[in-house]
């Protein structure tokens, strides 16, 4: 089974081979490194840029204006903050031109905690991103979804931001990408560059197939009746683990909804699950003031108030300037499995 980073690499290869991707670029994206997380190793159209995030976004826009279809990488989302004004401009182009000028750019960037990256490599970006009108925002929780969401992002005429959870990039999926070899060692030999001298190395791409995960469609990772859990990215697998544990220990069952796309999000799925269970917990790791989960909470209260059995709630990261390098600081700053399990148990057992 592929890891998430291998899935992204195969999706980009499929994109440049079949979907018209003209340029894949960013800091250390081209040879010899192929990206700091190796997501762009061996790609034909990959090239290196200067250390200039504003230049990367501006270049992506220019290529798109000229008829290209670029995929740009911001090496860590923490360095996307100095591009906010350009992201806003990119987002308003189709609207400002009444649909006459497409902006088919994909920007991918690692987001969130999980690698002990300290102050400058551990921020979450999704709440900032969802405030950018004109952009579509995706955040996968597994390799197959990462592959399918990346293909959808490449095809879309709007700018799409692909947030890749740092903590999950090396985690293997439990479902094969169509066309990938079942043997993970064989896949590694085919598409992972060797350590050391790689000047003569060339990938042997598997014959992967088109697999589309539509933007704006959530998936149901677990199905249950006692409460609805809404999550995405790094915290989604933790919610699934907690749901499995609580079913074994307490006989409680949960709908665990993986949003996959943060904008446009799947309100139909959120509504259907909330109406069925009457109890809702939203889980993410972004900081707790003006969190994207708070928007979902507000809408659930406004539109589904009389379907609720108990108060809905959000479990988020602490409102701190950053995450410390020490592992204890990181663990205590963002939701982990014990906190998620406790919050789910409290939600499901609170007297209505």
C-alpha positions as CSV (number, residue, x, y, z in Angstrom):
1,X,0.0,0.0,0.0
2,X,1.2,3.5,-0.8
3,X,2.0,6.1,1.8
4,X,0.3,9.5,1.4
5,X,3.4,11.1,0.0
6,X,3.7,8.3,-2.6
7,X,0.1,8.7,-3.5
8,X,0.6,12.5,-4.1
9,X,3.6,11.7,-6.2
10,X,1.7,9.2,-8.4
11,X,-1.2,11.7,-8.7
12,X,1.2,14.4,-9.9
13,X,2.7,11.9,-12.4
14,X,-0.8,11.1,-13.7
15,X,-1.5,14.8,-13.9
16,X,1.5,15.6,-16.0
17,X,0.9,12.6,-18.2
18,X,-2.9,12.7,-18.7
19,X,-4.4,15.9,-17.3
20,X,-2.3,18.6,-18.8
21,X,-0.1,19.7,-15.8
22,X,2.6,21.9,-17.3
23,X,4.7,22.8,-14.3
24,X,5.4,21.4,-10.9
25,X,7.6,23.8,-8.9
26,X,8.6,25.1,-5.5
27,X,11.6,25.2,-3.1
28,X,13.7,22.0,-3.6
29,X,10.8,20.5,-5.6
30,X,12.9,19.5,-8.6
31,X,16.0,17.3,-8.8
32,X,17.9,16.1,-6.9
33,X,15.7,16.3,-3.7
34,X,12.2,16.1,-5.1
35,X,10.6,18.0,-2.3
36,X,11.5,18.1,1.4
37,X,9.0,15.3,1.9
38,X,9.9,13.7,-1.5
39,X,6.4,14.3,-3.0
40,X,7.9,15.4,-6.3
41,X,10.7,12.9,-6.9
42,X,11.1,11.8,-10.5
43,X,8.5,14.1,-12.0
44,X,9.2,15.3,-15.5
45,X,7.9,18.8,-15.1
46,X,9.3,19.5,-11.6
47,X,11.7,22.4,-11.2
48,X,13.3,24.4,-8.4
49,X,12.4,28.0,-7.4
50,X,14.2,30.5,-5.2
51,X,13.2,30.6,-1.5
52,X,10.4,33.0,-2.3
53,X,6.8,32.0,-1.5
54,X,5.4,35.2,-3.0
55,X,7.3,34.5,-6.1
56,X,6.0,30.9,-6.2
57,X,2.3,32.0,-6.0
58,X,2.9,34.9,-8.5
59,X,4.5,32.5,-11.0
60,X,1.7,30.0,-10.6
61,X,-0.8,32.7,-11.5
62,X,1.3,33.9,-14.5
63,X,1.5,30.4,-15.8
64,X,-2.3,29.9,-15.5
65,X,-3.0,33.3,-17.2
66,X,-0.8,32.1,-20.1
67,X,-2.9,28.9,-20.5
68,X,-0.8,26.5,-18.3
69,X,-1.9,24.2,-15.5
70,X,0.6,24.5,-12.7
71,X,1.0,22.8,-9.4
72,X,3.0,24.8,-6.9
73,X,4.3,23.8,-3.5
74,X,4.8,25.9,-0.4
75,X,7.3,23.9,1.5
76,X,5.5,24.3,4.8
77,X,2.2,26.0,5.3
78,X,3.8,28.2,7.9
79,X,5.5,30.1,5.1
80,X,2.2,30.6,3.3
81,X,1.2,33.4,5.6
82,X,3.3,35.9,3.7
83,X,1.4,35.1,0.5
84,X,-2.1,35.9,1.8
85,X,-2.6,38.9,-0.4
86,X,-1.6,37.0,-3.5
87,X,-3.9,34.1,-2.6
88,X,-6.7,36.6,-2.3
89,X,-6.0,38.0,-5.7
90,X,-5.9,34.5,-7.2
91,X,-9.2,33.6,-5.6
92,X,-11.0,36.6,-7.0
93,X,-10.0,36.3,-10.7
94,X,-12.8,34.1,-12.0
95,X,-15.4,36.1,-10.1
96,X,-13.9,39.5,-11.2
97,X,-13.9,38.3,-14.8
98,X,-17.4,36.9,-14.7
99,X,-15.9,33.5,-15.5
100,X,-14.0,34.6,-18.5
101,X,-10.5,33.9,-17.0
102,X,-9.9,30.6,-15.3
103,X,-7.4,30.2,-12.5
104,X,-6.5,26.5,-12.6
105,X,-3.7,26.5,-10.1
106,X,-3.1,23.9,-7.4
107,X,-1.1,24.9,-4.4
108,X,0.0,22.0,-2.1
109,X,1.5,22.5,1.3
110,X,2.2,20.3,4.4
111,X,0.1,21.5,7.4
112,X,-0.2,20.8,11.1
113,X,1.7,19.1,13.8
114,X,3.2,15.6,14.1
115,X,6.9,16.1,13.2
116,X,8.0,18.2,16.1
117,X,8.7,21.1,13.8
118,X,8.5,23.7,16.5
119,X,7.5,27.3,15.9
120,X,8.0,27.5,12.2
121,X,7.0,24.1,10.9
122,X,3.9,23.1,12.9
123,X,1.2,25.6,12.2
124,X,-2.3,24.6,10.9
125,X,-3.5,26.6,8.0
126,X,-7.1,25.5,7.3
127,X,-8.9,28.2,9.2
128,X,-7.0,30.9,7.4
129,X,-7.5,29.1,4.1
130,X,-11.3,28.8,4.4
131,X,-11.5,32.6,4.7
132,X,-10.1,33.0,1.2
133,X,-13.1,33.3,-1.2
134,X,-12.7,31.8,-4.6
135,X,-10.4,28.9,-3.3
136,X,-11.4,25.3,-2.8
137,X,-9.7,23.7,0.2
138,X,-9.0,20.0,0.6
139,X,-7.3,18.0,3.4
140,X,-7.0,14.2,3.0
141,X,-6.7,11.7,5.8
142,X,-5.5,8.7,3.8
143,X,-3.5,8.0,0.6
144,X,-6.3,7.0,-1.7
145,X,-8.2,10.2,-0.9
146,X,-5.0,12.2,-1.3
147,X,-4.6,10.7,-4.8
148,X,-8.3,11.3,-5.8
149,X,-8.5,14.8,-4.3
150,X,-5.2,15.8,-6.1
151,X,-6.6,14.7,-9.5
152,X,-9.8,16.7,-8.8
153,X,-7.8,19.7,-7.8
154,X,-5.8,19.5,-11.0
155,X,-8.9,19.3,-13.2
156,X,-10.8,22.1,-11.4
157,X,-10.7,25.6,-13.1
158,X,-10.6,27.3,-9.7
159,X,-7.5,27.6,-7.5
160,X,-7.3,24.7,-5.1
161,X,-5.3,24.5,-1.9
162,X,-4.3,20.9,-1.0
163,X,-3.3,20.8,2.7
164,X,-1.3,17.6,3.4
165,X,-1.2,16.6,7.1
166,X,2.5,16.3,8.0
167,X,1.9,13.6,10.5
168,X,0.2,11.3,7.9
169,X,2.6,11.7,5.0
170,X,4.5,8.5,5.8
171,X,1.4,6.5,6.9
172,X,0.4,3.7,4.6
173,X,-3.2,3.4,3.5
174,X,-5.4,0.3,3.7
175,X,-6.7,0.6,0.1
176,X,-4.8,0.3,-3.2
177,X,-4.7,3.1,-5.6
178,X,-6.0,1.7,-8.9
179,X,-3.0,0.4,-10.8
180,X,-0.4,0.5,-8.0
181,X,1.4,-2.8,-7.1
182,X,0.2,-4.5,-4.0
183,X,3.7,-5.1,-2.8
184,X,4.9,-2.0,-0.9
185,X,8.5,-2.9,-1.4
186,X,8.0,-3.2,-5.2
187,X,6.4,0.3,-5.2
188,X,9.3,1.7,-3.2
189,X,11.8,0.3,-5.7
190,X,9.8,1.7,-8.6
191,X,9.2,5.3,-7.5
192,X,11.4,6.2,-4.4
193,X,14.8,7.7,-5.3
194,X,17.8,6.0,-3.6
195,X,19.6,7.7,-0.7
196,X,22.9,9.2,-1.9
197,X,23.8,9.7,-5.6
198,X,20.6,9.8,-7.6
199,X,22.0,11.5,-10.8
200,X,21.3,8.4,-12.9
201,X,18.1,7.4,-11.2
202,X,14.8,7.4,-13.1
203,X,11.5,6.2,-11.7
204,X,9.5,3.3,-13.2
205,X,6.0,4.6,-12.8
206,X,3.2,2.0,-12.2
207,X,0.3,2.2,-14.6
208,X,-2.0,4.1,-12.2
209,X,-5.5,4.8,-13.3
210,X,-7.8,7.8,-13.0
211,X,-9.5,7.9,-9.6
212,X,-11.5,11.0,-8.8
213,X,-12.6,12.0,-5.3
214,X,-15.2,14.8,-6.0
215,X,-14.6,18.1,-4.2
216,X,-17.2,18.9,-1.7
217,X,-18.2,15.3,-0.9
218,X,-17.5,13.9,2.6
219,X,-17.0,10.2,3.4
220,X,-18.3,8.2,6.3
221,X,-15.3,6.5,8.0
222,X,-17.5,4.8,10.7
223,X,-21.2,4.5,11.0
224,X,-23.1,4.6,14.3
225,X,-26.1,6.0,16.2
226,X,-24.9,7.6,19.4
227,X,-23.2,10.7,18.0
228,X,-21.7,12.4,15.0
229,X,-18.0,13.2,14.9
230,X,-16.8,15.6,12.2
231,X,-13.1,15.8,11.4
232,X,-10.4,15.7,8.7
233,X,-6.7,15.4,8.2
234,X,-4.5,14.2,11.1
235,X,-7.3,14.0,13.7
236,X,-9.6,11.9,11.5
237,X,-7.7,8.6,12.1
238,X,-7.6,9.4,15.8
239,X,-11.4,9.8,15.8
240,X,-11.7,6.4,14.1
241,X,-9.5,4.8,16.7
242,X,-11.5,6.4,19.5
243,X,-14.8,5.2,17.9
244,X,-13.5,1.7,17.6
245,X,-12.3,1.7,21.3
246,X,-15.6,3.1,22.6
247,X,-17.6,0.5,20.7
248,X,-15.5,-2.3,22.2
249,X,-15.4,-0.9,25.7
250,X,-18.8,0.9,26.1
251,X,-20.9,-0.3,23.2
252,X,-21.2,3.2,21.8
253,X,-21.2,3.7,18.1
254,X,-20.5,6.9,16.1
255,X,-20.8,8.4,12.7
256,X,-17.3,9.6,12.0
257,X,-17.5,12.0,9.1
258,X,-14.3,12.7,7.1
259,X,-15.0,16.1,5.4
260,X,-12.1,15.7,2.9
261,X,-13.0,19.1,1.4
262,X,-13.2,22.0,3.8
263,X,-14.6,24.3,1.1
264,X,-17.0,23.7,-0.3
265,X,-17.9,21.3,2.5
266,X,-20.6,18.6,2.5
267,X,-23.4,20.3,4.4
268,X,-25.8,17.6,3.2
269,X,-23.8,14.9,4.9
270,X,-23.4,16.9,8.1
271,X,-27.1,17.6,8.2
272,X,-28.2,14.0,7.6
273,X,-25.9,12.6,10.3
274,X,-26.8,15.3,12.8
275,X,-30.5,14.8,12.3
276,X,-30.0,11.1,12.9
277,X,-27.8,11.2,16.0
278,X,-28.7,14.6,17.6
279,X,-25.2,14.9,19.1
280,X,-22.2,16.5,17.3
281,X,-18.5,16.9,18.1
282,X,-16.1,18.7,15.6
283,X,-12.4,17.8,16.0
284,X,-9.4,19.5,14.5
285,X,-6.0,20.7,15.6
286,X,-6.1,24.4,14.5
287,X,-6.0,27.0,17.2
288,X,-9.3,27.5,19.1
289,X,-10.0,31.2,18.4
290,X,-11.8,31.8,15.0
291,X,-11.4,28.1,14.2
292,X,-13.1,26.6,11.1
293,X,-14.9,24.2,13.4
294,X,-16.5,27.2,15.0
295,X,-18.1,28.1,11.7
296,X,-19.6,24.6,11.4
297,X,-20.8,24.8,15.0
298,X,-22.5,28.1,14.4
299,X,-24.3,26.7,11.3
300,X,-25.3,23.5,13.1
301,X,-26.8,25.5,15.9
302,X,-28.6,28.0,13.6
303,X,-30.0,25.4,11.2
304,X,-30.3,22.2,13.2
305,X,-31.0,23.5,16.7
306,X,-34.2,21.6,17.2
307,X,-32.6,18.3,16.0
308,X,-30.0,18.5,18.8
309,X,-30.3,16.4,21.9
310,X,-27.4,17.9,23.8
311,X,-25.1,20.9,23.1
312,X,-22.7,20.5,20.2
313,X,-19.1,21.1,20.8
314,X,-15.7,21.6,19.2
315,X,-12.3,20.1,20.3
316,X,-9.4,22.2,19.0
317,X,-5.8,23.1,19.5
318,X,-4.8,25.6,22.2
319,X,-4.6,29.3,21.2
320,X,-0.8,29.7,21.4
321,X,1.7,31.4,19.0
322,X,3.3,28.1,18.1
323,X,4.2,24.6,19.1
324,X,7.3,24.0,21.1
325,X,10.1,21.7,19.8
326,X,9.7,19.5,22.9
327,X,7.5,16.5,22.1
328,X,5.5,17.1,25.4
329,X,4.7,20.6,24.3
330,X,3.4,19.4,20.9
331,X,1.4,16.6,22.4
332,X,-0.3,18.9,24.9
333,X,-1.0,21.7,22.4
334,X,-3.2,19.8,19.9
335,X,-5.9,17.1,20.5
336,X,-4.5,13.6,20.9
337,X,-6.2,10.2,21.2
338,X,-7.0,10.3,25.0
339,X,-8.6,13.8,24.8
340,X,-10.6,12.8,21.7
341,X,-11.8,9.6,23.3
342,X,-12.9,11.4,26.5
343,X,-14.7,14.1,24.5
344,X,-16.6,11.4,22.4
345,X,-17.6,9.4,25.5
346,X,-18.8,12.6,27.3
347,X,-20.8,13.6,24.2
348,X,-22.5,10.2,23.7
349,X,-23.4,9.7,27.4
350,X,-24.5,13.1,28.4
351,X,-28.1,13.1,29.5
352,X,-30.4,14.8,27.0
